[in-house]
Amino acid sequence: MPGIDTVAQADQGSANWLVYLLFIVAGLLVGGTWSAYQADNRPLAIFLAFCAAVAFAGAAFWLMGAMN
């Protein structure tokens, strides 16, 4: 059935911007982690590093298609 493939491709194409957004958020969180580390705010640095890792993992898994 060609209609199902077309819908799946359209849905995949519209979700690509979310992958880019997650990578951007992960990068910003890494920058925040570095800033918190330099300011000797260890709990915030750990929290931001965890959030960055989750955002990066989510983007990577979504990019590979594991979350579809």
C-alpha positions in Angstrom: 0.0 0.0 0.0 1.8 3.1 -1.1 -0.2 5.5 1.1 1.3 4.1 4.3 4.9 4.5 3.1 4.1 8.1 2.1 2.7 8.9 5.5 5.7 7.4 7.3 8.1 9.3 5.1 6.3 12.6 5.7 6.1 12.0 9.4 9.9 11.2 9.5 10.7 14.3 7.6 8.7 16.6 9.8 10.4 15.2 12.9 13.9 15.8 11.7 13.9 19.3 13.2 13.4 17.9 16.6 16.6 15.9 16.3 18.5 19.1 15.4 16.8 20.9 18.3 17.9 18.2 20.8 21.5 18.4 19.6 21.5 22.2 19.9 20.0 21.9 23.5 22.6 19.3 24.4 25.4 21.6 23.1 24.0 24.5 25.1 23.8 22.3 28.2 27.4 21.3 27.8 28.4 24.9 27.7 26.4 25.5 30.9 28.0 22.5 32.5 31.4 24.0 31.7 30.5 27.4 33.1 29.1 25.8 36.3 32.2 23.7 36.7 34.5 26.8 36.3 32.4 28.6 38.9 32.9 25.7 41.3 29.2 24.9 41.4 29.5 21.2 41.4 25.9 20.2 42.0 24.7 22.4 39.1 27.5 21.1 36.9 26.4 17.5 37.6 22.8 18.2 37.0 23.5 20.0 33.7 25.8 17.2 32.6 23.1 14.7 33.2 20.6 16.8 31.2 23.0 17.2 28.4 23.6 13.4 28.3 19.9 12.7 28.2 19.3 15.3 25.4 22.2 13.9 23.4 21.1 10.3 23.9 17.5 11.2 22.9 18.7 12.9 19.8 21.0 10.0 18.9 18.4 7.3 19.4 15.8 9.4 17.5 18.2 9.8 14.7 18.8 6.1 14.5 15.1 5.4 14.5 15.0 3.6 17.9 12.2 5.9 19.2 9.9 5.5 16.2 
